[in-house]
Amino acid sequence: MFGHKLPRRQRLIGLWLLLSGISLLGGALFAAWLDSLFEPQGLARLVLWLGCFSGGGTIFLCGLLLERMLFTPLRHLQVQLARLVANPDAREDYPPEGWLRGLGPDLIRVREAWRSDRQRLATAHAEGARSAARIRQELETLLQVLDTPLLLCDHHRRLLLFNQAAETLFEDHPGLGLGKRLDSLLPVASLQDALGQLPEDGAPRELLTPCGERWLRVILRRVPHSDGETLLTLTDATAAWTSEMGARSELTDMLPTLRRHGASLGSAAEVLGRTRQSEQDDDGLRRRLEAVIDEESRELSQTIERLGRLIEDMQHQGERLVPLWSNDLWQSLNERLTESPLEVVPIGMPAWFRGDAPALLVLLASLLEHLRTHADTTRFEGEMLLGNRRVYLDLVWSGTPLPQRELAAWSEARLESLPLSPRVRDLLRQHASDAWSLADADGEHARLRLPLPAVERVGAPRAKLAPRPEFHDFGIADLPPPDAELARRPLRALEVVAFDTETTGLELRRGDTVISIGACRIVNARLLASDVFDLRVDPGKPIPPASTAIHGITDADVSGAPPLSVALPRFRDYIGDAVILAHNAAFDLLALQLPGSSTMLDMPVLDTLLISRALDESLDGHDLDSLAERYDLSFPPGTRHTALGDARVTAELWLALLPRLEARGIETLEQALALQASAFDREDACT
């Protein structure tokens, strides 16, 4: 070793060639001078020239020997050691060679002992961890199937846990994520006050908070015997609150009006009756009393009409009427009819509507039994038709329409399997619906129609996401407080967002711009698999074919995508309070500079290219492909030169570099930034 680290190969080779050249040139000049001075002949002249060239030749041959037998084996050993530090199970591409060959058995012994110790430690932990793993798996399974959104935060209000129901409730909200502050998810002062006043015995406290256009009912409980962790249970109370503050409030306001009209009618009728009993013939008084009765009757009629509309609105807003997807209804109905010969085949386009699903399934099963007798068939077709403000649920069969008297008889039937055994017409009234039967235009089919409330929603429901592995991380509670000085925070305690961009070209100062931003998050030194940011950006100009050949993004791919002025604030929201990480960060940061924008990426920046150069100055190849090969990282097929794919590998590279930084005493953000600054003026590698 020379000094603190090996010299760069290029400088070493240059110095070797320079010394060899100077020695050979000096030997040649010296030999020429001696030859002219003594004028030797034959063998003496040959010996003179060979002696003068021997110094330069010796230096050249010694350098070549050192390069082959020492320096190349040292570089290979450095690569292998770096790989083993980052991953003890990495493959062994460079066994000791040259003059270091004798270290082979010792290195093998050290590596095998290291792996053996790790294996014994893993075995010792396995027994104790097996029970904990089983409990954790049961907890995660319970969290996935639980329909109630749950959040768990520590005393710094950082999220330690959330379930899939919470992810659905806060869909596309940038504030949801492990390690993120609860303030960015529910930025309400009353929530912070409630968190500070929770009793330690786990007694609940309830509050109503706005979240966007919704109202959430939040129940907070301090987890007993914990370090200040708080469990939040959330319910979307928008419909109930709207009903309470809307139709029900208006209904309450109408009661005094009804009482006043009723009292006025009663008083007028009483006076009119007394007038008739006394046989007084006061036409003026009688006309005034009749006018009062007529006016109050009309007011009472209008108020009753409004009351009817309010009751209908309350039925529509009822908590039991929820958005339903027609295909889900038909599937659930056929599952209910599994033990029956009846079958409903969905036809036409599916649609959304509002309904009480359990009640509708019982109602439709009862209706099909009646239709089975009338139509003498067990196979029906189900179709949803969009009306003006309604959705029509039709059951279609071959035959004649159902007579009205049979429909009337069916509407009086009681559904014994439902609570309180309601009649069919009660359920129809709940849905502000009715039922009638009609013949199709082809004269061969008939249908029974139920109008149902529509929903302002289009498109099929999103496919349910597979359970994510990072819904909780209780180790976040052990991280330093969010307001701790960031520069002195340990590297493993940092929240890091690794990002990458794809652009229309490499000449950013000549008009090339961003077409894709990809990022992923590292929390508590763990890469979160699904907490990602992946957004296409409209560059406002055609993408050159040469660039498309690299990243595969075409003009059609960015058609309709937001411009950078819209995408950049979204990306900033995703970053939150994290430190950002990139490979050759200078290029990506320049690409995200938008003139005149108020959105600034002013947080600390870690650069894996500069850190790698500072750690291994003597090694060539610090581009992303070379480092992925060096640390045994891989790009999934089709992800190289995609923003998200490169960002993921950059994040994995950072986690591989962490042990090497710590081995050199570089454990804080301040020290890591100082290390990469020492390599800032060196040449960049291609990405």
Secondary structure, 3 states (H helix, E strand, C coil): CCCCCCCCHHHHHHHHHHHHHHHHHHHHHHHHHHHHHHCCCCHHHHHHHHHHHHHHHHHHHHHHHHHHHHHHHHHHHHHHHHHHHHCCCCCCCCCCCHHHHHHHHHHHHHHHHHHHHHHHHHHHHHHHHHHHHHHHHHHHHHHHHCCCCEEEECCCCEEEEECHHHHHHCCCCCCCCCCCEHHHHCCCHHHHHHHHCCCCCCCCEEEEEEECCEEEEEEEEECCCCCCCEEEEEEECHHHHHHHHCHHHHHHHHHHHHHHHHHHHHHHHHHHHHHHHCCCCCHHHHHHHHHHHHHHHHHHHHHHHHHHHHHHHHHHCCCCCEEEEHHHHHHHHHHHCCCCCCEEEEECCCCEEEECHHHHHHHHHHHHHHHHHHHCCCEEEEEEEECCCEEEEEEEEECCCCCHHHHHHHHCCECCCCCCCCEHHHHHHHCCCCCEEEECCCCCEEEEEEEEEECCCCCCCCCCCCCCCCCECHHHHHCCCCCCCHHHCEHHHCCEEEEEEEECCCCHHHCCCEEEEEEEEEECCEEEEEEEEEEECECCCCCCHHHHHHHCCCHHHHCCCCEHHHHHHHHHHHHCCCEEEECCHHHHHHHCCCCCCCCCCCCCEEEHHHHHHHHCCCCCCCCHHHHHHHCCCCCCCCCCCCHHHHHHHHHHHHHHHHHHHHHCCCCEHHHHHHHHHCCCCCCCCCC
